[in-house]
């Protein structure tokens, strides 16, 4: 009976990881399809801020920012080399 309780407790965490991985992969696909120069981190931040705005995805991702350093997060590892 305790096995069922352990499985039920782990299920939400597993779902969160699956959803996070799925979102990351979808954003990587969008980045490649739209030829966006921004990092995946920047794209995820933009999407979290512009989720409810009436702005096209291409416009939101292609507008330059005031600050655009060469390597904004040098310690961040890349999952895909797109």
C-alpha positions as a Markdown table, in Angstrom:
| # | Residue | x | y | z |
|---|---|---|---|---|
| 1 | Unk | 0.0 | 0.0 | 0.0 |
| 2 | Unk | 2.9 | 2.4 | 0.6 |
| 3 | Unk | 4.0 | 1.9 | -3.0 |
| 4 | Unk | 0.8 | 3.5 | -4.2 |
| 5 | Unk | 1.2 | 6.4 | -1.9 |
| 6 | Unk | 4.8 | 7.0 | -3.0 |
| 7 | Unk | 3.7 | 6.8 | -6.7 |
| 8 | Unk | 0.9 | 9.3 | -6.1 |
| 9 | Unk | 3.2 | 11.7 | -4.4 |
| 10 | Unk | 5.9 | 11.6 | -7.1 |
| 11 | Unk | 3.4 | 12.0 | -10.0 |
| 12 | Unk | 3.0 | 15.8 | -9.8 |
| 13 | Unk | 6.7 | 16.3 | -9.8 |
| 14 | Unk | 7.2 | 14.0 | -12.7 |
| 15 | Unk | 4.4 | 15.9 | -14.6 |
| 16 | Unk | 6.1 | 19.2 | -13.9 |
| 17 | Unk | 9.4 | 17.9 | -15.3 |
| 18 | Unk | 7.7 | 16.5 | -18.4 |
| 19 | Unk | 5.9 | 19.8 | -19.0 |
| 20 | Unk | 9.1 | 21.8 | -18.5 |
| 21 | Unk | 11.1 | 19.6 | -20.9 |
| 22 | Unk | 8.3 | 19.8 | -23.5 |
| 23 | Unk | 8.2 | 23.6 | -23.3 |
| 24 | Unk | 11.9 | 23.8 | -23.6 |
| 25 | Unk | 11.9 | 21.6 | -26.7 |
| 26 | Unk | 9.0 | 23.7 | -28.2 |
| 27 | Unk | 10.9 | 26.9 | -27.6 |
| 28 | Unk | 14.0 | 25.4 | -29.2 |
| 29 | Unk | 12.0 | 24.5 | -32.3 |
| 30 | Unk | 10.4 | 28.0 | -32.5 |
| 31 | Unk | 13.9 | 29.5 | -32.2 |
| 32 | Unk | 15.2 | 27.5 | -35.0 |
| 33 | Unk | 12.2 | 28.0 | -37.3 |
| 34 | Unk | 12.1 | 31.7 | -36.8 |
| 35 | Unk | 15.9 | 32.1 | -37.0 |
| 36 | Unk | 15.9 | 34.1 | -33.7 |
| 37 | Unk | 19.3 | 35.2 | -32.5 |
| 38 | Unk | 18.3 | 35.3 | -28.8 |
| 39 | Unk | 19.2 | 32.7 | -26.3 |
| 40 | Unk | 16.6 | 30.1 | -25.1 |
| 41 | Unk | 16.7 | 31.8 | -21.7 |
| 42 | Unk | 15.8 | 35.2 | -23.2 |
| 43 | Unk | 13.0 | 33.7 | -25.3 |
| 44 | Unk | 11.5 | 32.0 | -22.2 |
| 45 | Unk | 11.7 | 35.3 | -20.3 |
| 46 | Unk | 10.0 | 37.2 | -23.1 |
| 47 | Unk | 7.3 | 34.6 | -23.4 |
| 48 | Unk | 6.6 | 34.7 | -19.7 |
| 49 | Unk | 6.2 | 38.5 | -19.9 |
| 50 | Unk | 4.3 | 38.7 | -23.1 |
| 51 | Unk | 2.0 | 35.8 | -22.6 |
| 52 | Unk | -1.2 | 37.9 | -22.4 |
| 53 | Unk | -0.2 | 40.7 | -24.7 |
| 54 | Unk | -1.5 | 41.0 | -28.2 |
| 55 | Unk | 1.9 | 40.9 | -29.8 |
| 56 | Unk | 2.9 | 38.5 | -32.5 |
| 57 | Unk | 5.5 | 35.9 | -31.5 |
| 58 | Unk | 7.9 | 37.0 | -34.2 |
| 59 | Unk | 7.6 | 40.7 | -33.2 |
| 60 | Unk | 8.2 | 40.0 | -29.5 |
| 61 | Unk | 11.3 | 37.9 | -30.2 |
| 62 | Unk | 12.8 | 40.0 | -33.0 |
| 63 | Unk | 12.7 | 43.4 | -31.4 |
| 64 | Unk | 16.2 | 44.4 | -30.2 |
| 65 | Unk | 16.8 | 45.1 | -26.5 |
| 66 | Unk | 18.7 | 48.1 | -25.1 |
| 67 | Unk | 21.2 | 45.7 | -23.6 |
| 68 | Unk | 22.4 | 42.8 | -25.7 |
| 69 | Unk | 25.8 | 41.5 | -24.4 |
| 70 | Unk | 27.7 | 38.8 | -26.3 |
| 71 | Unk | 27.4 | 36.2 | -23.6 |
| 72 | Unk | 24.8 | 37.3 | -21.1 |
| 73 | Unk | 25.2 | 34.1 | -19.0 |
| 74 | Unk | 28.6 | 32.6 | -19.5 |
| 75 | Unk | 28.1 | 29.9 | -16.9 |
| 76 | Unk | 24.9 | 28.6 | -18.5 |
| 77 | Unk | 25.2 | 25.4 | -20.4 |
| 78 | Unk | 23.4 | 24.9 | -23.7 |
| 79 | Unk | 21.2 | 22.0 | -24.2 |
| 80 | Unk | 21.1 | 22.2 | -28.0 |
| 81 | Unk | 23.6 | 23.8 | -30.4 |
| 82 | Unk | 21.2 | 25.2 | -32.8 |
